[in-house]
Amino acid sequence: MSKRVAISLSAVLCIGIAVAVVLSAGGGSAPTAPSASVIAEPVTAEAVIAEPVIAEPVIAVLSTQESTTTPRAEVGALSREAAWRAAGEYSREANGEFLLVMQDGKVIYEDGIGGWNRTRPHPLASGTKSFTGVAAMLAVQQGLFALDDKVSDTITEWKSDPRKREITVRQLLNLSSGIEADSEDNRKRNRTLATGNSVQRLRAAAGQRDDFHAQAVRAPMLHEAGTRFEYGANHFYAFTEFLERTLRARDVAPSTAWEWYEKNLFDPIGMKVARIGRDRQGHANVAGGASLTAEEWAKFGEFVRLGGRVRSADGSDVQVLRSDLLQQCFEPSQRNARYGLTWWLAPRRAPTDLPGVFMAAGLGKQRLYVVPSARLVVVRFAPINSERSGFSDSRLLALILEAVGEEPIPSDDISVRSPTD
């Protein structure tokens, strides 16, 4: 083999390894050739951590404007087969990698490209955030704290600040605490993951931050508590610092937040998390660090759809979280009617004929939709750098609703309805 050929092969190998790392971090793009869509009954499968696929990136930027057309009228009377085909094609055209639809707990449709399937873990980005609201209500159920408790009674450093000492647990969870929502470093990192080139995204994904909890505790107070909604990670890191101090004070094990989530939330519903990112102190990135398979994320959605219950193979239910407590996650906050406790309550600019939707959403258009009136749970994955793909939540949901043939309750009638109704 000539020296020139050896060098070329070495370069190709290096490029392949770099692309693989980016894909595993959620920053890579999908290959263009789709696999066949499947409309089927569920197949039981154990979650596996698949090796990332090395693929040529999709070079396609669609309109950044979401459609504001009423989706049910726009979709029209498509046949169910045509509506399923249109849903899969629409998601893929907006850089989608995998789409999974469940109704009544059964998989009725899935569509993937480039090796993506229901058992391959994918980064959730901010889709991770919604675990915290549900976990918090489990802590309330166990008597560890109440939503209107002052956080400064536990994070005592805040007592010396006349504004921070008024922050409640509820305000951390509905993102109206008033603290700086995100550090400038985190905002820059997210911008790079969303829009940077492959090398820049690789570096941003590999960067490990120092101490999420200390960052949140020291975050400056920008507004009076409860006066403004501001989306960002520091609310979540402050909450998990509060939770960990509460657990230690009460001698509750495990005393670390993510491990407590696993024992009290994930394990009871049979959900496995493939990976959780951590800072240099070992604190879990509860604001954006989880990777799950579509199958596992759908289990969480089904738990929410069933009002805090887990359904066993024989059809019996076990109530893990009281439905009245879970319902509080989906009550609009005073400062943002589209946001509850770590959950979005409707897509942006959702038309009135779209049914009530509970939504976990992450960078790159990662989505978990729970549509109680249509008995649906939907998972969508896409590359982390797909934020500018022009994807519309309302458009995809309208196509799926057309495909299942449901006549669901409009959003203005169900926006605060219990998932069990």
C-alpha positions in Angstrom: 0.0 0.0 0.0 1.4 3.4 -1.0 2.1 6.1 1.6 -0.6 8.3 0.0 -3.2 5.6 0.2 -2.4 4.9 3.8 -2.7 8.5 4.7 -6.1 8.7 2.9 -7.5 5.7 4.7 -6.3 7.2 8.0 -8.1 10.4 7.3 -11.3 8.6 6.4 -11.1 6.7 9.6 -10.6 9.8 11.7 -13.5 11.5 10.0 -15.7 8.5 10.5 -14.9 8.4 14.3 -15.7 12.1 14.6 -19.0 11.8 12.9 -19.9 8.8 15.1 -19.2 10.7 18.2 -21.4 13.6 17.1 -24.2 11.3 16.2 -24.0 9.6 19.6 -24.3 13.0 21.2 -27.3 13.9 19.1 -25.6 16.5 16.9 -25.3 14.4 13.7 -27.7 14.4 10.8 -29.6 11.4 9.4 -29.0 9.7 6.1 -31.5 10.5 3.4 -32.8 7.1 2.5 -35.8 6.1 4.6 -36.6 2.6 5.7 -40.1 1.2 5.2 -42.8 2.6 7.4 -44.6 0.1 9.6 -48.2 0.1 10.8 -48.4 -2.8 13.2 -49.2 -4.3 16.5 -46.5 -3.8 19.2 -43.4 -6.0 19.3 -41.8 -6.6 22.7 -38.1 -5.8 22.6 -35.4 -5.2 25.2 -33.8 -1.8 24.9 -30.3 -1.9 23.5 -27.6 0.7 23.0 -26.9 0.7 19.3 -23.7 1.7 17.7 -24.1 5.1 15.9 -24.5 4.9 12.2 -21.9 6.8 10.2 -23.8 8.6 7.5 -23.7 11.5 5.1 -25.4 14.5 6.6 -28.7 15.8 5.2 -28.1 19.2 3.6 -31.5 20.7 3.7 -32.9 23.8 5.4 -36.6 24.3 5.1 -38.6 27.4 5.9 -38.2 28.5 9.5 -41.8 29.6 9.6 -44.4 27.3 11.1 -47.7 26.9 9.3 -50.5 28.8 11.0 -53.2 27.2 8.8 -55.8 25.3 10.7 -54.4 21.8 10.4 -57.6 19.7 10.3 -59.0 21.8 7.5 -55.6 21.7 5.7 -55.2 18.0 5.9 -58.8 17.3 4.7 -60.3 13.9 4.2 -57.2 11.8 3.5 -57.5 8.0 3.6 -55.9 6.5 6.7 -53.1 5.0 4.7 -52.4 8.3 2.9 -52.5 10.1 6.2 -50.0 7.7 7.8 -47.8 8.0 4.7 -48.1 11.8 4.8 -47.2 11.9 8.6 -44.0 9.9 8.0 -43.0 11.9 5.0 -43.7 15.2 6.7 -41.5 14.2 9.7 -38.7 13.0 7.5 -38.9 16.1 5.2 -38.2 18.2 8.4 -35.1 16.1 9.2 -37.0 13.5 11.3 -35.1 10.3 12.1 -37.8 8.2 13.9 -41.5 8.5 14.6 -43.4 6.2 16.9 -47.2 6.3 17.5 -49.0 4.4 20.3 -52.7 4.3 20.9 -54.2 2.6 24.0 -50.6 1.5 24.8 -50.0 -0.3 21.6 -47.6 0.7 18.8 -49.7 1.4 15.7 -47.2 3.1 13.5 -43.4 3.6 13.3 -41.1 5.1 10.7 -37.4 5.4 10.7 -34.4 6.2 8.5 -30.7 5.3 8.6 -30.9 2.5 11.2 -33.1 4.5 13.7 -35.7 2.3 15.3 -37.6 2.0 18.6 -34.7 0.4 20.5 -31.9 2.7 19.6 -31.2 5.5 22.2 -31.4 9.1 21.1 -30.6 12.3 23.0 -33.7 14.0 24.3 -32.0 17.4 25.0 -34.6 19.5 26.9 -37.1 16.7 26.5 -35.3 15.5 29.7 -36.9 18.4 31.7 -40.3 16.9 32.0 -39.1 14.1 34.2 -38.5 16.6 36.9 -42.1 17.8 37.2 -43.4 14.3 37.6 -40.6 13.3 40.0 -41.4 16.5 42.1 -45.0 15.4 42.5 -43.9 12.0 43.7 -41.8 13.8 46.3 -44.9 15.8 47.3 -46.8 12.6 47.6 -44.2 11.2 49.9 -44.4 14.3 52.1 -40.9 15.5 51.4 -42.0 19.1 50.7 -45.0 21.1 49.4 -45.0 23.2 46.2 -45.4 26.4 48.0 -42.5 25.8 50.4 -39.8 28.5 50.4 -36.7 27.0 48.8 -34.5 29.3 51.0 -35.5 27.2 54.1 -33.3 24.5 52.5 -30.9 26.4 50.3 -30.1 28.7 53.2 -27.6 30.8 51.2 -30.7 32.4 49.6 -32.0 33.7 53.0 -29.6 36.7 52.9 -31.0 37.9 49.5 -34.4 39.6 50.0 -35.7 38.4 46.6 -34.2 34.9 46.5 -35.6 34.0 49.9 -39.1 34.4 48.5 -38.7 31.7 45.7 -41.0 28.7 46.1 -40.6 25.2 44.8 -43.5 25.8 42.4 -41.8 28.8 40.9 -38.7 26.8 40.1 -40.8 24.2 38.4 -42.9 26.6 36.4 -39.8 28.6 35.5 -40.8 31.9 37.1 -38.3 31.9 40.0 -36.7 35.1 38.8 -33.1 33.7 38.8 -31.0 34.0 35.6 -32.4 31.1 33.6 -29.2 30.1 31.9 -25.6 30.9 32.0 -24.0 32.6 28.9 -21.8 29.5 28.5 -24.8 27.2 28.3 -26.6 29.5 25.9 -23.5 29.6 23.6 -23.2 25.8 23.8 -26.8 25.3 22.8 -26.5 27.7 19.9 -23.4 25.8 18.7 -25.2 22.4 19.0 -28.2 23.9 17.0 -26.3 25.7 14.2 -22.6 24.9 14.3 -20.6 22.8 11.8 -19.6 19.2 12.6 -16.4 20.1 14.4 -18.0 22.9 16.5 -20.8 20.6 17.5 -18.4 17.8 18.4 -16.5 20.2 20.7 -19.6 21.6 22.3 -21.1 18.1 23.0 -17.8 16.9 24.5 -17.5 19.8 26.8 -18.1 18.9 30.5 -19.3 21.7 32.7 -18.0 22.3 36.3 -20.9 22.3 38.7 -24.6 22.6 37.6 -25.8 23.0 41.2 -23.3 25.7 42.3 -24.1 27.6 39.0 -27.8 27.7 39.9 -27.4 28.6 43.5 -25.1 31.5 42.6 -27.2 32.6 39.6 -28.1 36.3 39.9 -31.7 37.3 40.6 -33.0 39.2 37.5 -36.7 39.6 38.5 -39.0 39.4 41.5 -40.0 35.8 42.1 -43.2 34.8 40.3 -43.3 37.8 38.0 -41.8 36.5 34.7 -41.5 33.2 32.8 -38.0 32.5 31.6 -37.0 29.2 30.0 -33.7 27.8 31.1 -31.7 25.1 32.9 -30.9 26.9 36.2 -34.4 26.4 37.6 -33.9 22.7 37.2 -30.4 22.6 38.8 -31.6 24.7 41.7 -34.5 22.3 42.2 -32.3 19.2 42.2 -29.9 20.9 44.7 -33.0 21.6 46.9 -34.1 18.0 46.5 -30.8 16.5 47.4 -30.5 18.7 50.5 -34.0 17.7 51.5 -33.2 14.0 51.0 -30.0 14.2 53.1 -31.7 16.2 55.9 -34.4 13.4 56.1 -31.9 10.6 55.7 -33.6 9.3 52.6 -31.8 7.1 50.2 -30.7 7.4 47.5 -29.8 11.0 48.3 -28.8 12.1 44.8 -31.5 13.4 42.5 -31.2 11.3 39.4 -30.8 8.1 41.4 -33.9 9.1 43.4 -35.7 9.6 40.1 -34.7 6.1 39.1 -35.9 4.4 42.2 -39.2 6.3 42.6 -40.2 7.1 39.0 -38.3 5.2 36.3 -38.1 1.7 38.0 -41.8 1.6 39.0 -42.9 2.3 35.4 -40.2 -0.1 33.9 -38.4 2.7 32.1 -34.6 2.4 31.3 -32.5 5.5 30.6 -29.6 4.7 28.3 -27.4 7.6 29.4 -27.5 10.7 31.6 -24.9 13.5 31.2 -23.2 14.8 34.3 -21.0 17.7 35.4 -17.5 17.3 36.9 -19.1 17.0 40.4 -21.2 14.1 39.2 -24.5 16.0 39.2 -26.9 14.7 36.6 -28.0 17.1 33.8 -31.7 17.0 34.5 -32.3 19.9 32.2 -31.0 18.2 29.0 -28.7 15.2 29.4 -30.8 12.1 29.0 -30.7 9.6 26.1 -33.5 7.1 25.7 -35.0 4.8 23.1 -38.3 5.8 21.6 -39.8 2.7 23.2 -38.7 3.8 26.7 -39.7 7.4 26.3 -43.2 6.2 25.2 -43.5 4.3 28.5 -43.2 7.6 30.3 -45.8 9.1 28.0 -48.1 6.2 28.6 -47.7 6.6 32.4 -48.8 10.2 32.1 -51.7 9.3 29.7 -53.0 6.8 32.3 -53.0 9.4 35.1 -50.0 8.1 37.0 -50.8 4.4 36.6 -48.8 1.6 35.2 -50.6 -1.1 33.3 -49.3 -4.7 33.6 -49.5 -7.4 31.0 -52.7 -8.8 32.5 -54.5 -5.4 32.1 -54.4 -4.5 35.8 -53.3 -1.1 36.9 -51.0 0.0 39.7 -51.3 3.6 40.8 -47.8 5.0 41.3 -48.6 8.7 41.5 -52.0 10.1 42.5 -53.8 11.5 39.5 -54.7 14.7 41.3 -51.0 15.4 42.0 -50.0 14.5 38.4 -52.7 16.8 37.1 -50.9 19.8 38.7 -48.1 19.4 36.1 -50.7 20.3 33.4 -52.3 23.3 35.0 -51.2 26.5 33.2 -48.9 28.7 35.2 -49.8 32.3 35.9 -46.9 33.6 33.8 -47.3 31.3 30.8 -50.6 29.7 29.9 -48.7 27.2 27.6 -46.5 25.9 30.4 -47.3 23.9 33.6 -44.8 22.3 35.9 -41.9 21.4 33.5 -44.4 20.5 30.7 -45.6 22.4 27.6 -49.4 22.3 27.4 -49.8 23.1 23.7 -47.6 23.6 20.6 -46.8 27.1 19.6 -49.6 28.8 17.7 -51.7 25.7 18.0 -55.1 26.1 16.2 -58.3 25.7 18.2 -59.3 22.5 16.5 -56.1 20.7 17.7 -56.9 18.6 20.9 -55.2 19.2 24.2 -51.6 18.1 24.1 -49.1 17.6 26.9 -45.6 18.0 25.3 -42.0 17.4 26.3 -39.8 19.2 23.8 -36.1 19.3 23.1 -33.5 21.0 20.9 -33.7 19.8 17.3 -37.4 19.1 17.6 -37.3 16.1 19.9 -40.9 15.5 21.0 -43.0 13.4 23.3 -46.7 14.2 22.8 -49.4 12.9 25.1 -52.9 13.4 23.6 -55.4 12.1 26.3 -58.6 12.6 24.3 -57.3 10.5 21.4 -55.5 8.0 23.7 -52.3 8.7 21.9 -48.6 8.8 22.8 -46.2 10.0 20.1 -42.4 10.1 20.1 -40.3 11.9 17.4 -36.6 12.1 17.1 -34.4 14.3 14.9 -30.8 15.5 14.8 -30.0 18.1 17.5 -29.0 20.5 14.8 -32.5 20.4 13.2 -33.9 23.4 15.1 -34.2 25.4 11.8 -36.0 22.6 9.9 -39.3 24.4 9.7 -41.0 21.5 11.6 -44.6 22.2 12.8 -46.0 20.3 15.8 -49.5 21.2 14.7 -49.0 19.9 11.2 -47.6 16.5 12.4 -50.3 16.0 15.0 -53.0 16.9 12.5 -51.8 14.2 10.1 -51.6 11.6 12.9 -55.1 12.4 14.1 -56.4 12.1 10.6 -54.7 8.7 10.3 -56.2 7.3 13.5 -59.6 8.6 12.5 -60.3 10.2 15.9 -62.6 13.2 16.5 -60.8 14.5 19.6 -61.9 17.2 22.0 -60.6 20.6 20.9 -57.7 22.2 22.8 -59.8 24.9 24.4 -62.0 22.2 26.0 -59.2 20.0 27.3 -56.2 22.2 28.1 -56.5 21.6 31.8 -58.4 18.3 31.8 -57.1 15.4 33.8 -55.2 12.8 31.8 -57.6 10.2 33.3 -60.8 11.9 32.0 
